Amino acid sequence: MAPKHGPWRAHVVLHDVAERQIDAMSDLDREVLDAAIVRLSLDHRAGTRVESKLEWEYRDDRVRIVYIPTVVGTIILVAYVEVD
């Protein structure tokens, strides 16, 4: 029997600003951020759309991510990240 594939995920692309922010983070902060990015890759609607803009924002207890998904959610451009 062929192995089952995991759930479908969107391709996540980091903007230069987000890459610099991630490069400056500690390993622990990167782990927290990685889990949030995986959630977004599985469902880009996990965040909320910023009113009258293309941007979406995802927040949880420690993470804030500003991103732009493509129309069908196959690619997500991460523009800005924060980890507290």
VMD Tcl script that builds the backbone (N, CA, C; Angstrom):
set m [mol new atoms 252]
animate dup $m
set s [atomselect $m all]
$s set {name element resname resid chain x y z} {
  {N N MET 1 A 0.839 -1.186 0.000}
  {CA C MET 1 A 0.000 0.000 0.000}
  {C C MET 1 A 0.880 1.244 0.000}
  {N N ALA 2 A 0.554 2.169 -0.839}
  {CA C ALA 2 A 1.330 3.409 -0.941}
  {C C ALA 2 A 1.121 4.258 0.311}
  {N N PRO 3 A 2.192 4.964 0.745}
  {CA C PRO 3 A 2.041 5.823 1.923}
  {C C PRO 3 A 1.093 6.980 1.639}
  {N N LYS 4 A 0.378 7.394 2.650}
  {CA C LYS 4 A -0.518 8.541 2.518}
  {C C LYS 4 A 0.298 9.823 2.598}
  {N N HIS 5 A -0.105 10.769 1.826}
  {CA C HIS 5 A 0.557 12.069 1.856}
  {C C HIS 5 A -0.032 12.904 2.989}
  {N N GLY 6 A 0.775 13.840 3.477}
  {CA C GLY 6 A 0.290 14.758 4.496}
  {C C GLY 6 A -0.669 15.754 3.878}
  {N N PRO 7 A -1.170 16.666 4.668}
  {CA C PRO 7 A -2.107 17.664 4.151}
  {C C PRO 7 A -1.429 18.594 3.151}
  {N N TRP 8 A -2.239 19.159 2.246}
  {CA C TRP 8 A -1.744 20.111 1.262}
  {C C TRP 8 A -1.265 21.368 1.973}
  {N N ARG 9 A -0.168 21.943 1.478}
  {CA C ARG 9 A 0.364 23.185 2.047}
  {C C ARG 9 A 0.659 24.188 0.946}
  {N N ALA 10 A 0.482 25.441 1.285}
  {CA C ALA 10 A 0.857 26.520 0.375}
  {C C ALA 10 A 2.368 26.699 0.417}
  {N N HIS 11 A 2.921 27.234 -0.639}
  {CA C HIS 11 A 4.343 27.582 -0.691}
  {C C HIS 11 A 4.511 28.928 0.011}
  {N N VAL 12 A 5.391 28.995 1.003}
  {CA C VAL 12 A 5.609 30.228 1.765}
  {C C VAL 12 A 6.894 30.891 1.276}
  {N N VAL 13 A 6.792 32.166 0.919}
  {CA C VAL 13 A 7.924 32.952 0.445}
  {C C VAL 13 A 8.135 34.092 1.436}
  {N N LEU 14 A 9.387 34.331 1.805}
  {CA C LEU 14 A 9.701 35.397 2.752}
  {C C LEU 14 A 10.181 36.641 2.020}
  {N N HIS 15 A 9.606 37.783 2.354}
  {CA C HIS 15 A 10.082 39.067 1.858}
  {C C HIS 15 A 11.432 39.340 2.525}
  {N N ASP 16 A 12.260 40.187 1.913}
  {CA C ASP 16 A 13.579 40.509 2.469}
  {C C ASP 16 A 13.502 40.989 3.912}
  {N N VAL 17 A 12.505 41.814 4.214}
  {CA C VAL 17 A 12.346 42.339 5.575}
  {C C VAL 17 A 12.114 41.197 6.557}
  {N N ALA 18 A 11.223 40.281 6.214}
  {CA C ALA 18 A 10.935 39.141 7.088}
  {C C ALA 18 A 12.175 38.258 7.245}
  {N N GLU 19 A 12.926 38.065 6.184}
  {CA C GLU 19 A 14.157 37.260 6.270}
  {C C GLU 19 A 15.141 37.882 7.249}
  {N N ARG 20 A 15.316 39.191 7.180}
  {CA C ARG 20 A 16.235 39.865 8.117}
  {C C ARG 20 A 15.744 39.742 9.553}
  {N N GLN 21 A 14.427 39.854 9.748}
  {CA C GLN 21 A 13.879 39.722 11.097}
  {C C GLN 21 A 14.135 38.311 11.635}
  {N N ILE 22 A 13.924 37.315 10.811}
  {CA C ILE 22 A 14.127 35.926 11.238}
  {C C ILE 22 A 15.597 35.655 11.511}
  {N N ASP 23 A 16.489 36.197 10.675}
  {CA C ASP 23 A 17.931 36.017 10.892}
  {C C ASP 23 A 18.370 36.557 12.248}
  {N N ALA 24 A 17.703 37.607 12.735}
  {CA C ALA 24 A 18.073 38.228 14.007}
  {C C ALA 24 A 17.446 37.528 15.222}
  {N N MET 25 A 16.567 36.545 15.000}
  {CA C MET 25 A 15.867 35.862 16.097}
  {C C MET 25 A 16.715 34.758 16.719}
  {N N SER 26 A 16.374 34.443 17.943}
  {CA C SER 26 A 16.999 33.291 18.603}
  {C C SER 26 A 16.404 32.004 18.035}
  {N N ASP 27 A 17.061 30.891 18.282}
  {CA C ASP 27 A 16.552 29.606 17.802}
  {C C ASP 27 A 15.179 29.297 18.390}
  {N N LEU 28 A 14.968 29.633 19.652}
  {CA C LEU 28 A 13.677 29.382 20.294}
  {C C LEU 28 A 12.563 30.191 19.632}
  {N N ASP 29 A 12.839 31.461 19.340}
  {CA C ASP 29 A 11.850 32.292 18.660}
  {C C ASP 29 A 11.549 31.760 17.262}
  {N N ARG 30 A 12.583 31.263 16.578}
  {CA C ARG 30 A 12.366 30.691 15.242}
  {C C ARG 30 A 11.466 29.462 15.302}
  {N N GLU 31 A 11.615 28.651 16.334}
  {CA C GLU 31 A 10.746 27.477 16.490}
  {C C GLU 31 A 9.285 27.893 16.670}
  {N N VAL 32 A 9.066 28.912 17.487}
  {CA C VAL 32 A 7.707 29.416 17.711}
  {C C VAL 32 A 7.135 29.963 16.405}
  {N N LEU 33 A 7.931 30.732 15.684}
  {CA C LEU 33 A 7.494 31.309 14.413}
  {C C LEU 33 A 7.236 30.211 13.377}
  {N N ASP 34 A 8.096 29.208 13.342}
  {CA C ASP 34 A 7.943 28.125 12.372}
  {C C ASP 34 A 6.591 27.435 12.520}
  {N N ALA 35 A 6.186 27.186 13.751}
  {CA C ALA 35 A 4.888 26.533 13.982}
  {C C ALA 35 A 3.746 27.396 13.438}
  {N N ALA 36 A 3.842 28.712 13.606}
  {CA C ALA 36 A 2.801 29.613 13.098}
  {C C ALA 36 A 2.796 29.641 11.570}
  {N N ILE 37 A 3.966 29.629 10.963}
  {CA C ILE 37 A 4.050 29.631 9.499}
  {C C ILE 37 A 3.487 28.333 8.935}
  {N N VAL 38 A 3.722 27.217 9.609}
  {CA C VAL 38 A 3.141 25.949 9.169}
  {C C VAL 38 A 1.618 26.031 9.216}
  {N N ARG 39 A 1.060 26.613 10.281}
  {CA C ARG 39 A -0.397 26.779 10.365}
  {C C ARG 39 A -0.924 27.589 9.180}
  {N N LEU 40 A -0.217 28.668 8.832}
  {CA C LEU 40 A -0.640 29.481 7.695}
  {C C LEU 40 A -0.517 28.722 6.378}
  {N N SER 41 A 0.511 27.901 6.251}
  {CA C SER 41 A 0.679 27.149 5.007}
  {C C SER 41 A -0.440 26.130 4.817}
  {N N LEU 42 A -1.000 25.665 5.910}
  {CA C LEU 42 A -2.113 24.712 5.835}
  {C C LEU 42 A -3.448 25.410 5.587}
  {N N ASP 43 A -3.582 26.648 6.077}
  {CA C ASP 43 A -4.826 27.403 5.875}
  {C C ASP 43 A -4.522 28.895 5.961}
  {N N HIS 44 A -4.413 29.534 4.802}
  {CA C HIS 44 A -4.060 30.956 4.791}
  {C C HIS 44 A -5.143 31.826 5.416}
  {N N ARG 45 A -6.330 31.272 5.633}
  {CA C ARG 45 A -7.415 32.032 6.258}
  {C C ARG 45 A -7.361 31.965 7.788}
  {N N ALA 46 A -6.273 31.425 8.334}
  {CA C ALA 46 A -6.127 31.361 9.794}
  {C C ALA 46 A -6.003 32.764 10.387}
  {N N GLY 47 A -5.553 33.706 9.591}
  {CA C GLY 47 A -5.456 35.084 10.028}
  {C C GLY 47 A -6.708 35.853 9.654}
  {N N THR 48 A -6.620 37.165 9.770}
  {CA C THR 48 A -7.743 38.017 9.382}
  {C C THR 48 A -7.260 39.017 8.347}
  {N N ARG 49 A -8.141 39.332 7.427}
  {CA C ARG 49 A -7.784 40.285 6.377}
  {C C ARG 49 A -7.806 41.701 6.933}
  {N N VAL 50 A -6.772 42.458 6.602}
  {CA C VAL 50 A -6.708 43.857 7.010}
  {C C VAL 50 A -7.688 44.620 6.125}
  {N N GLU 51 A -8.574 45.368 6.747}
  {CA C GLU 51 A -9.651 46.054 6.025}
  {C C GLU 51 A -9.118 46.925 4.894}
  {N N SER 52 A -9.708 46.785 3.724}
  {CA C SER 52 A -9.410 47.576 2.529}
  {C C SER 52 A -7.986 47.384 2.005}
  {N N LYS 53 A -7.343 46.257 2.323}
  {CA C LYS 53 A -5.977 46.009 1.851}
  {C C LYS 53 A -5.848 44.559 1.401}
  {N N LEU 54 A -4.740 44.270 0.739}
  {CA C LEU 54 A -4.440 42.896 0.340}
  {C C LEU 54 A -3.863 42.089 1.497}
  {N N GLU 55 A -3.296 42.781 2.484}
  {CA C GLU 55 A -2.599 42.116 3.568}
  {C C GLU 55 A -3.549 41.379 4.510}
  {N N TRP 56 A -3.034 40.315 5.073}
  {CA C TRP 56 A -3.694 39.579 6.137}
  {C C TRP 56 A -2.770 39.618 7.342}
  {N N GLU 57 A -3.330 39.416 8.522}
  {CA C GLU 57 A -2.537 39.409 9.745}
  {C C GLU 57 A -2.914 38.187 10.567}
  {N N TYR 58 A -1.882 37.482 11.012}
  {CA C TYR 58 A -2.081 36.332 11.890}
  {C C TYR 58 A -1.459 36.670 13.235}
  {N N ARG 59 A -2.209 36.424 14.305}
  {CA C ARG 59 A -1.700 36.650 15.666}
  {C C ARG 59 A -2.060 35.464 16.547}
  {N N ASP 60 A -1.141 35.121 17.429}
  {CA C ASP 60 A -1.462 34.211 18.517}
  {C C ASP 60 A -0.775 34.771 19.761}
  {N N ASP 61 A -0.588 33.968 20.784}
  {CA C ASP 61 A -0.039 34.477 22.048}
  {C C ASP 61 A 1.319 35.155 21.894}
  {N N ARG 62 A 2.165 34.620 20.997}
  {CA C ARG 62 A 3.530 35.138 20.893}
  {C C ARG 62 A 3.911 35.662 19.521}
  {N N VAL 63 A 3.102 35.413 18.514}
  {CA C VAL 63 A 3.519 35.671 17.134}
  {C C VAL 63 A 2.584 36.644 16.436}
  {N N ARG 64 A 3.165 37.487 15.592}
  {CA C ARG 64 A 2.393 38.329 14.666}
  {C C ARG 64 A 3.052 38.197 13.304}
  {N N ILE 65 A 2.245 37.868 12.302}
  {CA C ILE 65 A 2.742 37.721 10.939}
  {C C ILE 65 A 1.836 38.525 10.018}
  {N N VAL 66 A 2.423 39.376 9.199}
  {CA C VAL 66 A 1.688 40.094 8.165}
  {C C VAL 66 A 2.043 39.410 6.849}
  {N N TYR 67 A 1.029 39.018 6.094}
  {CA C TYR 67 A 1.282 38.233 4.887}
  {C C TYR 67 A 0.252 38.552 3.810}
  {N N ILE 68 A 0.590 38.143 2.588}
  {CA C ILE 68 A -0.300 38.316 1.446}
  {C C ILE 68 A -0.436 36.959 0.763}
  {N N PRO 69 A -1.623 36.358 0.805}
  {CA C PRO 69 A -1.830 35.089 0.094}
  {C C PRO 69 A -2.267 35.354 -1.349}
  {N N THR 70 A -1.929 34.421 -2.230}
  {CA C THR 70 A -2.467 34.530 -3.585}
  {C C THR 70 A -3.959 34.238 -3.530}
  {N N VAL 71 A -4.642 34.494 -4.616}
  {CA C VAL 71 A -6.103 34.358 -4.664}
  {C C VAL 71 A -6.560 32.969 -4.210}
  {N N VAL 72 A -5.894 31.936 -4.673}
  {CA C VAL 72 A -6.312 30.582 -4.297}
  {C C VAL 72 A -5.498 30.026 -3.126}
  {N N GLY 73 A -4.620 30.840 -2.562}
  {CA C GLY 73 A -3.882 30.436 -1.379}
  {C C GLY 73 A -2.748 29.466 -1.622}
  {N N THR 74 A -2.247 29.381 -2.861}
  {CA C THR 74 A -1.159 28.449 -3.139}
  {C C THR 74 A 0.209 29.005 -2.777}
  {N N ILE 75 A 0.314 30.329 -2.735}
  {CA C ILE 75 A 1.561 30.992 -2.346}
  {C C ILE 75 A 1.220 32.041 -1.299}
  {N N ILE 76 A 2.060 32.112 -0.272}
  {CA C ILE 76 A 1.889 33.107 0.782}
  {C C ILE 76 A 3.188 33.901 0.889}
  {N N LEU 77 A 3.103 35.215 0.701}
  {CA C LEU 77 A 4.248 36.097 0.861}
  {C C LEU 77 A 4.226 36.646 2.275}
  {N N VAL 78 A 5.214 36.268 3.077}
  {CA C VAL 78 A 5.318 36.769 4.450}
  {C C VAL 78 A 6.123 38.059 4.404}
  {N N ALA 79 A 5.465 39.153 4.790}
  {CA C ALA 79 A 6.080 40.476 4.686}
  {C C ALA 79 A 6.728 40.927 5.987}
  {N N TYR 80 A 6.208 40.495 7.132}
  {CA C TYR 80 A 6.663 41.015 8.420}
  {C C TYR 80 A 6.369 39.993 9.491}
  {N N VAL 81 A 7.301 39.829 10.430}
  {CA C VAL 81 A 7.089 38.879 11.536}
  {C C VAL 81 A 7.534 39.495 12.856}
  {N N GLU 82 A 6.884 39.082 13.929}
  {CA C GLU 82 A 7.269 39.455 15.302}
  {C C GLU 82 A 7.082 38.238 16.183}
  {N N VAL 83 A 7.994 38.051 17.135}
  {CA C VAL 83 A 7.826 37.027 18.160}
  {C C VAL 83 A 8.146 37.674 19.491}
  {N N ASP 84 A 7.215 37.575 20.442}
  {CA C ASP 84 A 7.430 38.139 21.789}
  {C C ASP 84 A 7.838 37.049 22.744}
}
mol reanalyze $m
mol bondsrecalc $m
mol representation Tube
mol addrep $m
